[in-house]
């Protein structure tokens, strides 16, 4: 397998981003997540904060519409620019890790794609978010649910498929079971097995 594309879908609070960054380091390849925001900001002239506001956010159905295939929704346009960015990287033969962005579906035609979905027990996710954002338990739970609703809506809108459905991914893993470090180790072994299997 000359090209490796590691797609990481994740529940909020599951540690998916940390896992993605660690795998990128272990395989010495770039990771695209928040880096895409900077890329889009530079191309559009929007500020980083403006792009962040609409990043992986479902469009407003009340105020957006399409005319001759073009959308007046900034959410749609930012999403399409991100899809185009990862598609161009994949088409060029680059290896990379990408977090979210419907990448398990948008890049499924590439043989080097390894798609992963990271989930976690709610209690563990609440604990993680409480510590990261200095929230109480109720605030953390509400924040997690809000973020995941947005991710689900965004994913389902742009793919027509169900976010988190295990059939969309090569492997779904609960990071609570082995912890973040153990999950990274297991996924590294899985990815190496896939690489070695493709070379036989």
C-alpha positions as CSV (number, residue, x, y, z in Angstrom):
1,X,0.0,0.0,0.0
2,X,1.9,3.0,-1.3
3,X,-0.7,5.5,-0.1
4,X,-2.2,5.6,3.4
5,X,-5.2,7.7,4.1
6,X,-6.4,7.3,7.7
7,X,-9.9,8.7,8.2
8,X,-11.0,9.3,11.8
9,X,-14.6,9.9,12.5
10,X,-15.3,10.5,16.2
11,X,-17.8,11.2,18.9
12,X,-17.1,14.4,20.8
13,X,-15.1,13.7,23.9
14,X,-13.9,10.3,22.7
15,X,-10.3,11.5,22.1
16,X,-10.6,11.1,18.4
17,X,-8.5,14.2,17.6
18,X,-5.7,13.1,20.0
19,X,-5.7,9.7,18.5
20,X,-5.5,11.1,15.0
21,X,-2.6,13.3,15.8
22,X,-0.7,10.4,17.5
23,X,-1.3,8.1,14.5
24,X,0.0,10.8,12.2
25,X,3.2,11.0,14.2
26,X,3.7,7.3,14.3
27,X,3.3,7.0,10.6
28,X,5.1,10.2,9.9
29,X,2.4,11.7,7.8
30,X,0.5,15.0,8.1
31,X,-2.9,15.4,9.8
32,X,-5.7,17.6,8.5
33,X,-8.2,18.8,11.0
34,X,-8.0,22.4,12.2
35,X,-5.2,22.9,9.7
36,X,-8.0,22.9,7.1
37,X,-9.6,26.0,8.7
38,X,-6.4,27.9,8.2
39,X,-6.2,26.8,4.6
40,X,-9.8,27.8,3.9
41,X,-9.3,31.1,5.7
42,X,-6.3,32.0,3.5
43,X,-8.2,31.1,0.3
44,X,-11.4,32.9,1.1
45,X,-10.1,36.0,2.9
46,X,-12.3,35.1,5.9
47,X,-10.8,35.2,9.3
48,X,-9.8,32.0,11.1
49,X,-12.7,32.6,13.6
50,X,-15.2,33.1,10.9
51,X,-14.3,29.8,9.3
52,X,-14.2,28.0,12.6
53,X,-17.7,29.2,13.3
54,X,-19.0,27.3,10.2
55,X,-16.6,24.4,10.4
56,X,-18.4,21.0,10.4
57,X,-21.7,22.8,11.0
58,X,-24.9,21.8,9.2
59,X,-26.4,24.6,7.0
60,X,-29.4,26.6,8.1
61,X,-32.3,25.3,6.0
62,X,-34.3,28.4,6.6
63,X,-32.0,30.9,5.0
64,X,-30.0,28.9,2.5
65,X,-30.9,27.7,-1.0
66,X,-29.3,26.5,-4.2
67,X,-29.4,28.3,-7.6
68,X,-28.1,26.5,-10.6
69,X,-26.2,24.2,-8.4
70,X,-24.5,26.9,-6.4
71,X,-25.3,27.4,-2.7
72,X,-25.7,30.7,-0.9
73,X,-24.9,28.9,2.3
74,X,-21.4,29.7,3.8
75,X,-21.6,26.4,5.7
76,X,-22.1,24.5,2.4
77,X,-19.3,26.4,0.6
78,X,-16.8,25.9,3.4
79,X,-17.7,22.2,3.6
80,X,-17.2,21.8,-0.2
81,X,-13.9,23.6,0.0
82,X,-12.7,21.1,2.6
83,X,-14.0,18.2,0.6
84,X,-12.1,19.5,-2.4
85,X,-8.9,20.0,-0.4
86,X,-8.8,16.4,0.9
87,X,-9.9,15.0,-2.5
88,X,-7.0,16.9,-4.2
89,X,-4.5,15.5,-1.5
90,X,-5.8,12.0,-2.1
91,X,-5.7,12.3,-5.9
92,X,-2.1,13.5,-5.7
93,X,-1.1,10.3,-4.0
94,X,-0.2,11.9,-0.7
95,X,-0.6,9.9,2.5
96,X,-2.3,11.7,5.5
97,X,-4.7,11.5,8.4
98,X,-7.9,13.4,8.1
99,X,-10.3,14.1,11.0
100,X,-14.0,14.1,10.2
101,X,-15.1,15.9,7.0
102,X,-17.1,12.9,5.9
103,X,-13.8,11.5,4.7
104,X,-14.7,7.8,5.1
105,X,-17.3,8.4,2.4
106,X,-15.7,11.2,0.3
107,X,-12.5,9.3,-0.1
108,X,-13.8,5.7,-0.3
109,X,-12.7,5.2,-3.9
110,X,-9.0,5.3,-2.8
111,X,-7.6,1.8,-2.1
112,X,-5.3,3.3,0.6
113,X,-8.2,4.5,2.7
114,X,-8.4,3.1,6.3
115,X,-11.5,4.4,7.9
116,X,-11.9,4.4,11.7
117,X,-14.7,5.6,14.0
118,X,-13.9,6.4,17.6
119,X,-16.6,6.3,20.2
120,X,-16.6,6.2,24.0
121,X,-18.7,5.7,27.1
122,X,-20.7,8.8,28.0
123,X,-19.2,8.8,31.6
124,X,-15.7,8.8,30.2
125,X,-16.5,11.5,27.6
126,X,-18.1,13.7,30.3
127,X,-15.0,13.3,32.5
128,X,-12.8,14.3,29.6
129,X,-14.8,17.4,28.6
130,X,-15.2,18.5,32.2
131,X,-11.4,18.6,32.5
132,X,-10.8,20.2,29.1
133,X,-13.4,22.9,29.3
134,X,-13.7,23.4,33.0
135,X,-17.4,22.4,33.0
136,X,-19.6,20.7,35.5
137,X,-21.2,17.3,34.7
138,X,-24.5,18.7,33.3
139,X,-22.7,21.3,31.2
140,X,-20.3,18.7,29.8
141,X,-23.1,16.2,28.9
142,X,-25.2,18.9,27.2
143,X,-22.1,20.2,25.3
144,X,-21.3,16.6,24.1
145,X,-24.8,16.0,22.9
146,X,-25.0,19.4,21.1
147,X,-21.7,18.8,19.3
148,X,-22.7,15.2,18.3
149,X,-26.0,16.4,17.0
150,X,-24.2,18.9,14.8
151,X,-21.8,16.3,13.5
152,X,-24.5,13.9,12.8
153,X,-26.6,16.5,10.9
154,X,-23.5,17.7,8.9
155,X,-22.4,14.2,8.0
156,X,-25.9,12.9,7.1
157,X,-26.6,16.0,5.0
158,X,-23.4,15.8,3.0
159,X,-23.3,12.0,2.5
160,X,-26.9,10.8,2.7
161,X,-25.6,8.2,5.1
162,X,-25.8,7.7,8.8
163,X,-23.0,9.1,10.9
164,X,-21.5,6.5,13.2
165,X,-23.0,3.5,11.3
166,X,-20.3,0.8,11.7
167,X,-20.9,-0.3,8.2
168,X,-19.3,2.9,6.9
169,X,-16.0,2.2,8.6
170,X,-13.3,-0.5,8.5
171,X,-13.1,-0.4,12.3
172,X,-15.2,1.2,15.1
173,X,-13.5,1.3,18.5
174,X,-14.6,2.4,22.0
175,X,-11.6,4.4,23.4
176,X,-12.9,3.9,26.9
177,X,-12.1,0.2,26.9
178,X,-8.3,0.5,26.4
179,X,-7.8,4.2,27.2
180,X,-6.4,6.7,24.7
181,X,-2.9,5.2,24.6
182,X,-4.1,1.7,24.4
183,X,-6.5,2.6,21.6
184,X,-3.6,4.3,19.7
185,X,-1.5,1.2,20.0
186,X,-4.3,-1.1,18.8
187,X,-5.0,1.1,15.8
188,X,-1.4,1.3,14.9
189,X,-1.2,-2.5,14.9
190,X,-4.4,-2.6,12.8
191,X,-3.1,-0.1,10.2
192,X,0.3,-1.9,10.0
193,X,-1.5,-5.2,9.4
194,X,-3.5,-3.6,6.6
195,X,-0.4,-2.2,5.0
196,X,1.4,-5.5,5.3
197,X,-1.6,-7.4,3.9
198,X,-1.7,-5.2,0.9
199,X,1.9,-5.9,0.1
200,X,1.5,-9.7,0.0
